[in-house]
C-alpha cells in the first residue's frame, strides 16, 4: 500500500495525466481533501478549462491560472492509476488504506470481516469488545446499519444530486438502517433545494442536515453501540465516529463512495456497489448562490473594532489569570 510504506510521506503530491480532464471538478476536490490521510505535506493539480469554469461559477475568475508541469519536470516517484479500471471500493476499519473492492468483499465476506475484527482487536484497549461485523451477515449477505454522505469529501453538489437520482421514487425503508446527508456548504444546500434534488432525498426517508464539519470526527450521527456505518467522508480511525470503548461502547466506520452508499440505501442496508444498479449521472448544473454568506458572514478583515468587548460562545471561558513571567523560567 502507498500509505503503509510511506510512499508519499512528507512529500508534495502532484496530480497529472490524461485522465484528469475526464474528472469533474468536485470529483477532483473530493480526491484532494483525502490527500491529508496519505501523510503527504501538500498537493497540486494541473488545471484546465473545467477548473476555469468552476472558478467562474463560484465568482473567483480572477484567482484562476493554468497550471501544467514544465517539459523537464522530474519526480521522485510516481503512482500510476488506470481510472478505467477503478471499481466501487470500501475502506474497512480502521484506516482509509484498508481497501477492498465491494465485489471482492461480497465474494469473501466472512473471511475478510473476521480478519478485520482480529486486527481491530489489537487497537482496542478493552479486550471484552468486538466489532461484531460477522454478526451482520444474514444468509450470506452483509447488512450495514447506517449510511452517511458528508462534508468536504462526500457532501458535494454532484455527489448528493446523483444520490438523489438513485433515491428518486425509492425508499430507504422503515427498518433500522438510517441515511444522513450533510451538504458541504450552505450554497450546495441551496443548489440542492433549487434543483429539486433535496426533495427527492427527503422523500426517500433520508435525513438532510445542515452543512457542518463533524461526522468524520464524531460530532454528528454517532452510531449506536455495535453498529457499522458506511460513510463518504475523510477518515475511519478508531473512535472517530464518536464511540467510547473505555465505557464499553464500540462502533465502526467504513468509507465508501456516495453512489454506492445511495445504492446500499435503496436496498435497505444490504451492501451494494453503484455498479450493481442502473442510475443516471445526468444532473442540473451547479449554480452558486452566495447569499447565505453575504447575509451572515462578518467581514471584519482590515477593519478592527478594538473597543468592542469580545463575546464568548457556549462553553468557552476567558483565559485564566496568569502571573507575569519571571526572569528565570
C-alpha positions as CSV (number, residue, x, y, z in Angstrom):
1,X,0.0,0.0,0.0
2,X,1.1,3.6,-0.7
3,X,0.3,4.5,2.9
4,X,1.8,1.6,4.6
5,X,5.3,2.0,3.1
6,X,5.3,5.8,3.4
7,X,5.5,6.3,-0.3
8,X,4.3,9.9,-0.2
9,X,5.1,10.8,3.4
10,X,6.3,14.4,3.8
11,X,6.1,14.9,0.0
12,X,4.1,17.1,-2.3
13,X,1.7,15.1,-4.4
14,X,1.1,16.3,-7.9
15,X,-1.9,15.1,-9.9
16,X,-1.2,15.0,-13.7
17,X,-2.2,12.8,-16.6
18,X,-4.7,12.4,-19.4
19,X,-7.4,11.1,-17.1
20,X,-7.8,14.3,-15.2
21,X,-9.7,16.0,-18.0
22,X,-12.4,13.5,-17.6
23,X,-12.9,14.2,-13.9
24,X,-15.5,16.8,-12.8
25,X,-14.1,19.5,-10.6
26,X,-16.0,18.3,-7.5
27,X,-14.6,14.8,-8.0
28,X,-11.1,16.3,-8.0
29,X,-11.9,18.2,-4.9
30,X,-13.1,15.1,-3.2
31,X,-9.9,13.3,-4.0
32,X,-7.7,16.2,-3.0
33,X,-9.2,16.6,0.5
34,X,-8.3,12.9,1.1
35,X,-4.6,13.5,0.5
36,X,-4.3,14.6,4.1
37,X,-4.8,10.9,5.0
38,X,-1.8,9.9,2.9
39,X,0.7,11.8,5.2
40,X,1.8,14.0,2.3
41,X,2.7,17.6,3.0
42,X,0.5,19.2,0.3
43,X,-0.9,18.6,-3.2
44,X,-1.1,20.4,-6.5
45,X,-3.2,19.6,-9.6
46,X,-2.9,20.6,-13.3
47,X,-5.7,23.0,-14.2
48,X,-7.8,23.1,-17.3
49,X,-10.9,24.6,-18.8
50,X,-13.1,22.7,-16.3
51,X,-11.2,24.3,-13.5
52,X,-11.6,27.7,-15.1
53,X,-15.3,27.2,-15.5
54,X,-15.6,26.2,-11.8
55,X,-13.8,29.4,-10.7
56,X,-16.1,31.4,-12.9
57,X,-19.2,29.7,-11.3
58,X,-18.1,30.5,-7.8
59,X,-17.2,34.1,-8.6
60,X,-13.4,33.7,-8.4
61,X,-12.4,34.2,-12.0
62,X,-9.5,36.5,-11.2
63,X,-7.9,33.8,-9.0
64,X,-7.6,31.2,-11.8
65,X,-4.5,30.4,-13.7
66,X,-3.5,27.5,-15.9
67,X,-1.0,25.1,-14.2
68,X,0.9,22.4,-16.0
69,X,4.2,20.6,-15.5
70,X,7.2,22.0,-17.3
71,X,8.6,19.8,-20.0
72,X,11.6,18.9,-17.9
73,X,9.6,18.3,-14.7
74,X,11.2,15.5,-12.6
75,X,9.5,13.5,-9.9
76,X,11.0,11.4,-7.1
77,X,8.4,8.6,-7.5
78,X,5.1,8.0,-9.2
79,X,1.8,6.2,-8.6
80,X,0.2,5.3,-12.0
81,X,-3.6,4.9,-11.7
82,X,-5.7,3.5,-14.5
83,X,-9.0,5.3,-14.0
84,X,-10.9,3.0,-16.4
85,X,-10.2,0.0,-14.0
86,X,-11.5,1.7,-10.9
87,X,-14.3,-0.2,-9.2
88,X,-16.5,0.8,-6.2
89,X,-14.4,0.4,-3.2
90,X,-14.8,0.1,0.6
91,X,-12.2,1.0,3.2
92,X,-12.8,-1.1,6.2
93,X,-11.9,-0.2,9.8
94,X,-9.7,1.3,10.9
95,X,-8.0,3.2,8.1
96,X,-8.7,4.7,4.7
97,X,-6.0,2.5,3.3
98,X,-7.6,-0.8,4.4
99,X,-9.3,-1.1,1.0
100,X,-11.2,-3.8,-0.9
101,X,-13.4,-3.7,-3.9
102,X,-17.0,-4.1,-2.8
103,X,-17.2,-7.0,-5.2
104,X,-14.3,-8.7,-3.5
105,X,-15.8,-8.2,-0.1
106,X,-19.1,-9.6,-1.2
107,X,-17.4,-12.6,-2.7
108,X,-15.4,-13.4,0.5
109,X,-17.4,-11.6,3.2
110,X,-16.9,-13.8,6.3
111,X,-13.2,-14.3,5.9
112,X,-12.4,-10.6,5.3
113,X,-14.6,-9.4,8.1
114,X,-13.1,-11.9,10.5
115,X,-9.6,-10.6,9.6
116,X,-10.8,-7.0,10.2
117,X,-12.2,-8.0,13.6
118,X,-8.9,-9.7,14.5
119,X,-6.8,-6.7,13.5
120,X,-9.3,-4.2,15.2
121,X,-9.0,-6.1,18.5
122,X,-5.3,-5.2,18.6
123,X,-6.1,-1.4,18.6
124,X,-8.9,-1.6,21.3
125,X,-8.0,-1.0,24.9
126,X,-10.9,-3.1,26.1
127,X,-10.4,-6.8,25.5
128,X,-14.1,-7.5,26.0
129,X,-15.1,-5.5,23.0
130,X,-15.6,-6.8,19.5
131,X,-16.8,-5.1,16.3
132,X,-19.2,-7.9,15.7
133,X,-19.0,-7.4,11.9
134,X,-19.7,-11.1,11.1
135,X,-22.9,-10.9,13.1
136,X,-24.2,-8.6,10.4
137,X,-24.0,-11.3,7.7
138,X,-27.5,-12.6,7.1
139,X,-28.0,-15.6,4.7
140,X,-24.5,-14.8,3.3
141,X,-25.3,-11.1,2.7
142,X,-23.6,-8.3,4.6
143,X,-26.0,-5.6,6.0
144,X,-24.9,-2.3,7.4
145,X,-26.7,-0.1,10.0
146,X,-26.1,3.4,8.8
147,X,-25.1,5.5,5.8
148,X,-23.6,9.0,5.8
149,X,-22.6,11.2,2.9
150,X,-20.9,14.2,4.4
151,X,-18.7,17.2,4.3
152,X,-15.8,18.3,2.2
153,X,-15.1,14.9,0.8
154,X,-18.6,13.5,0.3
155,X,-21.2,16.2,0.5
156,X,-20.5,17.9,-2.8
157,X,-23.3,19.0,-5.1
158,X,-22.5,16.3,-7.7
159,X,-22.5,13.5,-5.1
160,X,-25.7,14.5,-3.5
161,X,-27.5,15.3,-6.7
162,X,-26.6,11.9,-8.2
163,X,-27.6,10.2,-4.9
164,X,-30.9,12.0,-5.3
165,X,-31.2,10.4,-8.8
166,X,-30.6,6.9,-7.3
167,X,-33.0,7.5,-4.4
168,X,-35.8,9.2,-6.5
169,X,-39.1,7.3,-6.2
170,X,-37.3,4.8,-3.9
171,X,-37.2,4.4,-0.1
172,X,-34.5,3.5,2.4
173,X,-37.2,1.6,4.3
174,X,-38.6,1.8,7.8
175,X,-36.2,-0.6,9.4
176,X,-33.1,0.1,11.5
177,X,-31.0,1.4,8.6
178,X,-30.7,5.2,8.5
179,X,-29.2,7.6,6.0
180,X,-27.9,11.1,6.8
181,X,-26.7,13.7,4.3
182,X,-24.6,16.7,5.0
183,X,-24.0,19.2,2.1
184,X,-20.5,20.6,2.0
185,X,-21.7,24.2,2.3
186,X,-24.8,26.3,2.5
187,X,-24.6,27.2,-1.2
188,X,-24.5,23.5,-2.0
189,X,-27.6,23.1,0.2
190,X,-29.3,25.9,-1.6
191,X,-28.4,24.4,-5.0
192,X,-29.9,21.1,-4.0
193,X,-33.1,22.8,-3.0
194,X,-33.3,24.8,-6.2
195,X,-32.7,21.8,-8.4
196,X,-35.3,19.6,-6.6
197,X,-32.7,17.1,-5.5
198,X,-33.3,17.9,-1.8
199,X,-37.0,17.0,-2.3
200,X,-36.1,13.6,-3.7
201,X,-33.6,12.9,-0.9
202,X,-36.0,13.7,1.8
203,X,-38.9,11.8,0.1
204,X,-36.7,8.6,0.3
205,X,-36.6,8.8,4.1
206,X,-33.1,10.2,4.3
207,X,-32.3,13.0,6.7
208,X,-30.8,16.1,5.1
209,X,-28.8,18.0,7.7
210,X,-27.2,21.4,7.7
211,X,-23.6,22.0,6.4
212,X,-21.1,21.4,9.2
213,X,-17.8,19.7,9.8
214,X,-18.3,16.8,12.2
215,X,-19.3,13.3,11.0
216,X,-15.7,12.4,10.4
217,X,-14.7,13.1,14.0
218,X,-17.7,12.0,16.0
219,X,-19.6,15.3,16.1
220,X,-22.7,14.1,14.2
221,X,-24.6,10.8,13.7
222,X,-22.7,8.8,16.2
223,X,-23.7,5.2,15.5
224,X,-25.4,3.1,18.2
225,X,-23.4,0.6,20.2
226,X,-22.3,-2.2,17.9
227,X,-23.4,-0.5,14.7
228,X,-21.5,-0.4,11.5
229,X,-21.6,2.8,9.4
230,X,-20.7,3.4,5.7
231,X,-19.6,6.9,5.0
232,X,-18.3,9.1,2.2
233,X,-16.2,11.2,4.5
234,X,-12.5,11.6,5.1
235,X,-11.5,9.1,7.8
236,X,-12.5,6.0,9.7
237,X,-9.9,5.8,12.5
238,X,-10.8,4.1,15.8
239,X,-13.5,6.0,17.8
240,X,-13.5,8.9,15.3
241,X,-17.2,8.2,14.8
242,X,-17.8,9.0,18.5
243,X,-17.9,5.6,20.3
244,X,-16.2,5.3,23.7
245,X,-14.5,1.9,24.1
246,X,-13.4,2.9,27.6
247,X,-17.1,3.0,28.6
248,X,-17.8,-0.3,27.0
249,X,-19.2,1.1,23.7
250,X,-17.9,0.3,20.2
251,X,-18.9,1.2,16.7
252,X,-17.1,1.3,13.4
253,X,-17.0,3.0,10.1
254,X,-16.1,2.0,6.5
255,X,-15.5,4.6,3.8
256,X,-17.4,4.2,0.5
257,X,-18.4,6.4,-2.4
258,X,-21.6,8.4,-2.3
259,X,-23.2,6.5,-5.2
260,X,-22.6,3.1,-3.6
261,X,-24.0,4.4,-0.3
262,X,-27.1,5.5,-2.1
263,X,-27.3,2.1,-3.8
264,X,-27.0,0.4,-0.4
265,X,-29.7,2.6,1.0
266,X,-32.3,1.7,-1.6
267,X,-31.5,-2.0,-0.7
268,X,-32.3,-1.3,3.0
269,X,-28.7,-1.5,4.1
270,X,-27.7,-4.5,2.0
271,X,-24.1,-3.7,0.9
272,X,-24.4,-2.8,-2.8
273,X,-21.9,-1.2,-5.2
274,X,-23.0,1.5,-7.5
275,X,-22.0,-0.7,-10.4
276,X,-24.8,-3.1,-9.4
277,X,-27.7,-0.8,-10.2
278,X,-28.9,1.4,-13.0
279,X,-28.9,5.1,-12.5
280,X,-28.4,8.4,-14.3
281,X,-25.4,10.8,-13.8
282,X,-27.4,13.5,-15.6
283,X,-28.0,16.3,-13.1
284,X,-28.7,20.0,-13.3
285,X,-25.7,22.2,-13.5
286,X,-24.5,23.6,-10.2
287,X,-25.4,27.2,-9.6
288,X,-23.5,29.1,-6.9
289,X,-25.7,31.3,-4.7
290,X,-23.6,33.1,-2.0
291,X,-26.5,35.0,-0.3
292,X,-26.1,32.8,2.8
293,X,-22.6,34.1,3.2
294,X,-23.4,37.7,2.3
295,X,-26.2,37.7,4.8
296,X,-24.4,36.2,7.7
297,X,-20.6,36.2,7.4
298,X,-18.9,39.1,9.3
299,X,-16.4,40.8,7.1
300,X,-14.0,42.4,9.5
301,X,-10.7,41.9,7.8
302,X,-8.7,45.2,7.9
303,X,-11.5,46.9,9.9
304,X,-10.7,46.2,13.6
305,X,-13.1,47.5,16.3
306,X,-10.8,47.3,19.2
307,X,-13.2,49.0,21.7
308,X,-15.9,46.3,21.3
309,X,-15.9,43.6,24.0
310,X,-15.2,40.1,23.0
311,X,-18.2,37.8,23.2
312,X,-17.6,34.2,24.1
313,X,-19.6,31.3,22.6
314,X,-21.2,28.4,24.5
315,X,-18.8,26.5,26.8
316,X,-16.0,29.0,26.0
317,X,-14.4,30.7,29.0
318,X,-12.0,33.6,29.2
319,X,-8.3,32.9,29.7
320,X,-7.4,32.3,33.4
321,X,-5.5,34.9,35.3
322,X,-1.8,34.3,34.6
323,X,1.1,35.7,36.5
324,X,3.9,37.6,34.8
325,X,6.9,35.6,33.6
326,X,9.9,35.8,35.8
327,X,13.5,36.3,34.6
328,X,14.2,32.6,35.3
329,X,11.7,30.4,33.6
